[in-house]
Amino acid sequence: MKIQIINGPNLNLLGKRETSIYGSQSFDEYFITLQKRFPSFELAYYQSNVEGEIVNKLHEVGFSFDGIIINAGAYTHTSIAIHDAIGGIKTPTVEVHISNVYAREEYRHKSLITSKCIGMMTGFGLESYALALEYFKQKTAL
Protein backbone atom coordinates (compact mmCIF):
# COMPACT_ATOMS: atom_id res chain seq x y z
CA MET A 1 0.00 0.00 0.00
CA LYS A 2 1.39 3.38 -1.07
CA ILE A 3 0.68 6.25 1.32
CA GLN A 4 1.74 9.85 0.73
CA ILE A 5 2.17 12.09 3.78
CA ILE A 6 1.93 15.80 2.99
CA ASN A 7 2.84 18.48 5.53
CA GLY A 8 2.13 22.14 5.01
CA PRO A 9 3.68 25.40 6.18
CA ASN A 10 6.02 25.59 9.15
CA LEU A 11 5.94 21.84 9.77
CA ASN A 12 9.53 21.72 8.54
CA LEU A 13 10.28 23.39 11.90
CA LEU A 14 8.95 20.53 14.04
CA GLY A 15 11.31 19.88 16.91
CA LYS A 16 12.40 23.53 16.96
CA ARG A 17 9.14 25.49 16.87
CA GLU A 18 6.80 25.83 19.86
CA THR A 19 7.93 22.54 21.37
CA SER A 20 5.35 22.85 24.16
CA ILE A 21 2.67 22.42 21.46
CA TYR A 22 4.37 20.35 18.76
CA GLY A 23 7.02 18.38 20.67
CA SER A 24 10.78 18.17 20.32
CA GLN A 25 11.07 15.61 17.52
CA SER A 26 11.53 16.59 13.88
CA PHE A 27 9.20 15.04 11.33
CA ASP A 28 12.17 13.52 9.51
CA GLU A 29 13.02 11.61 12.71
CA TYR A 30 9.40 10.59 13.22
CA PHE A 31 9.08 9.48 9.60
CA ILE A 32 11.80 6.87 10.21
CA THR A 33 9.76 5.62 13.17
CA LEU A 34 6.66 5.36 10.97
CA GLN A 35 8.57 3.39 8.34
CA LYS A 36 9.70 0.92 11.01
CA ARG A 37 6.21 0.61 12.54
CA PHE A 38 4.50 0.11 9.18
CA PRO A 39 6.96 -1.96 7.12
CA SER A 40 4.25 -3.26 4.79
CA PHE A 41 3.48 0.29 3.63
CA GLU A 42 5.42 2.22 1.01
CA LEU A 43 5.50 5.62 2.71
CA ALA A 44 6.41 8.84 0.93
CA TYR A 45 6.86 12.21 2.63
CA TYR A 46 6.53 15.70 1.21
CA GLN A 47 6.56 19.10 2.94
CA SER A 48 6.05 22.55 1.47
CA ASN A 49 5.42 26.03 2.79
CA VAL A 50 3.83 26.96 -0.56
CA GLU A 51 0.11 26.38 -1.15
CA GLY A 52 0.39 25.77 -4.89
CA GLU A 53 3.12 23.17 -4.40
CA ILE A 54 0.82 21.25 -2.04
CA VAL A 55 -1.95 21.39 -4.66
CA ASN A 56 0.51 20.11 -7.29
CA LYS A 57 1.57 17.22 -5.03
CA LEU A 58 -2.07 16.26 -4.44
CA HIS A 59 -2.63 16.22 -8.20
CA GLU A 60 0.55 14.19 -8.74
CA VAL A 61 -0.29 11.39 -6.27
CA GLY A 62 -4.07 11.64 -6.16
CA PHE A 63 -4.73 8.97 -8.77
CA SER A 64 -1.87 6.54 -8.16
CA PHE A 65 -1.45 6.23 -4.37
CA ASP A 66 -3.69 4.21 -2.05
CA GLY A 67 -3.97 6.92 0.59
CA ILE A 68 -2.92 10.43 1.52
CA ILE A 69 -2.37 11.83 5.00
CA ILE A 70 -2.34 15.63 5.00
CA ASN A 71 -1.49 18.12 7.69
CA ALA A 72 -2.11 21.34 5.79
CA GLY A 73 -0.98 23.46 8.74
CA ALA A 74 -2.38 26.98 8.60
CA TYR A 75 -3.72 26.31 5.08
CA THR A 76 -6.29 24.07 6.78
CA HIS A 77 -8.15 27.22 7.76
CA THR A 78 -7.65 29.29 4.60
CA SER A 79 -7.17 27.19 1.47
CA ILE A 80 -10.06 26.66 -0.87
CA ALA A 81 -7.43 25.53 -3.41
CA ILE A 82 -6.36 22.57 -1.23
CA HIS A 83 -10.03 21.80 -0.51
CA ASP A 84 -10.75 21.69 -4.25
CA ALA A 85 -7.61 19.63 -4.98
CA ILE A 86 -8.61 16.96 -2.44
CA GLY A 87 -12.13 16.97 -3.89
CA GLY A 88 -10.79 16.52 -7.41
CA ILE A 89 -8.65 13.43 -6.78
CA LYS A 90 -9.59 9.79 -6.26
CA THR A 91 -7.17 8.85 -3.45
CA PRO A 92 -8.78 8.79 0.01
CA THR A 93 -7.31 11.51 2.22
CA VAL A 94 -7.11 11.73 6.00
CA GLU A 95 -6.59 15.12 7.66
CA VAL A 96 -4.25 15.18 10.66
CA HIS A 97 -3.21 17.77 13.21
CA ILE A 98 -0.57 17.39 15.88
CA SER A 99 -2.28 19.68 18.39
CA ASN A 100 -5.94 19.63 19.34
CA VAL A 101 -7.08 22.48 17.10
CA TYR A 102 -10.36 22.72 19.05
CA ALA A 103 -8.48 23.53 22.26
CA ARG A 104 -6.64 26.39 20.60
CA GLU A 105 -7.53 29.76 19.09
CA GLU A 106 -11.05 30.14 17.69
CA TYR A 107 -9.83 30.64 14.11
CA ARG A 108 -8.31 27.13 14.20
CA HIS A 109 -11.70 25.54 14.87
CA LYS A 110 -12.79 25.77 11.23
CA SER A 111 -11.17 23.53 8.63
CA LEU A 112 -11.84 24.20 4.98
CA ILE A 113 -10.54 20.77 3.96
CA THR A 114 -12.38 18.42 6.35
CA SER A 115 -15.43 18.05 4.12
CA LYS A 116 -13.25 16.54 1.36
CA CYS A 117 -11.37 14.16 3.68
CA ILE A 118 -12.57 10.76 4.84
CA GLY A 119 -11.69 11.58 8.44
CA MET A 120 -9.55 13.59 10.82
CA MET A 121 -7.09 12.82 13.60
CA THR A 122 -6.32 15.75 15.86
CA GLY A 123 -4.59 16.31 19.16
CA PHE A 124 -2.52 13.14 19.56
CA GLY A 125 0.84 14.72 18.81
CA LEU A 126 2.87 13.07 16.07
CA GLU A 127 0.95 9.88 16.88
CA SER A 128 -1.93 11.40 14.85
CA TYR A 129 -0.05 10.25 11.74
CA ALA A 130 0.27 6.69 13.05
CA LEU A 131 -3.44 6.64 13.87
CA ALA A 132 -4.21 7.64 10.29
CA LEU A 133 -1.93 4.86 9.06
CA GLU A 134 -3.76 2.42 11.35
CA TYR A 135 -6.98 3.43 9.60
CA PHE A 136 -5.48 2.54 6.21
CA LYS A 137 -4.10 -0.71 7.65
CA GLN A 138 -7.51 -1.72 8.98
CA LYS A 139 -9.20 -0.72 5.73
CA THR A 140 -6.97 -3.06 3.73
CA ALA A 141 -7.55 -5.89 6.23
CA LEU A 142 -11.31 -5.86 5.56
SVG drawing of the C-alpha trace seen along z (x, -y; Angstrom):
<svg xmlns="http://www.w3.org/2000/svg" viewBox="-18 -33 33 41">
<polyline fill="none" stroke="black" stroke-width="0.4" points="0.0,0.0 1.4,-3.4 0.7,-6.2 1.7,-9.8 2.2,-12.1 1.9,-15.8 2.8,-18.5 2.1,-22.1 3.7,-25.4 6.0,-25.6 5.9,-21.8 9.5,-21.7 10.3,-23.4 8.9,-20.5 11.3,-19.9 12.4,-23.5 9.1,-25.5 6.8,-25.8 7.9,-22.5 5.3,-22.9 2.7,-22.4 4.4,-20.3 7.0,-18.4 10.8,-18.2 11.1,-15.6 11.5,-16.6 9.2,-15.0 12.2,-13.5 13.0,-11.6 9.4,-10.6 9.1,-9.5 11.8,-6.9 9.8,-5.6 6.7,-5.4 8.6,-3.4 9.7,-0.9 6.2,-0.6 4.5,-0.1 7.0,2.0 4.2,3.3 3.5,-0.3 5.4,-2.2 5.5,-5.6 6.4,-8.8 6.9,-12.2 6.5,-15.7 6.6,-19.1 6.0,-22.5 5.4,-26.0 3.8,-27.0 0.1,-26.4 0.4,-25.8 3.1,-23.2 0.8,-21.2 -1.9,-21.4 0.5,-20.1 1.6,-17.2 -2.1,-16.3 -2.6,-16.2 0.6,-14.2 -0.3,-11.4 -4.1,-11.6 -4.7,-9.0 -1.9,-6.5 -1.5,-6.2 -3.7,-4.2 -4.0,-6.9 -2.9,-10.4 -2.4,-11.8 -2.3,-15.6 -1.5,-18.1 -2.1,-21.3 -1.0,-23.5 -2.4,-27.0 -3.7,-26.3 -6.3,-24.1 -8.1,-27.2 -7.6,-29.3 -7.2,-27.2 -10.1,-26.7 -7.4,-25.5 -6.4,-22.6 -10.0,-21.8 -10.7,-21.7 -7.6,-19.6 -8.6,-17.0 -12.1,-17.0 -10.8,-16.5 -8.6,-13.4 -9.6,-9.8 -7.2,-8.8 -8.8,-8.8 -7.3,-11.5 -7.1,-11.7 -6.6,-15.1 -4.2,-15.2 -3.2,-17.8 -0.6,-17.4 -2.3,-19.7 -5.9,-19.6 -7.1,-22.5 -10.4,-22.7 -8.5,-23.5 -6.6,-26.4 -7.5,-29.8 -11.0,-30.1 -9.8,-30.6 -8.3,-27.1 -11.7,-25.5 -12.8,-25.8 -11.2,-23.5 -11.8,-24.2 -10.5,-20.8 -12.4,-18.4 -15.4,-18.0 -13.3,-16.5 -11.4,-14.2 -12.6,-10.8 -11.7,-11.6 -9.6,-13.6 -7.1,-12.8 -6.3,-15.7 -4.6,-16.3 -2.5,-13.1 0.8,-14.7 2.9,-13.1 1.0,-9.9 -1.9,-11.4 0.0,-10.3 0.3,-6.7 -3.4,-6.6 -4.2,-7.6 -1.9,-4.9 -3.8,-2.4 -7.0,-3.4 -5.5,-2.5 -4.1,0.7 -7.5,1.7 -9.2,0.7 -7.0,3.1 -7.5,5.9 -11.3,5.9"/>
</svg>
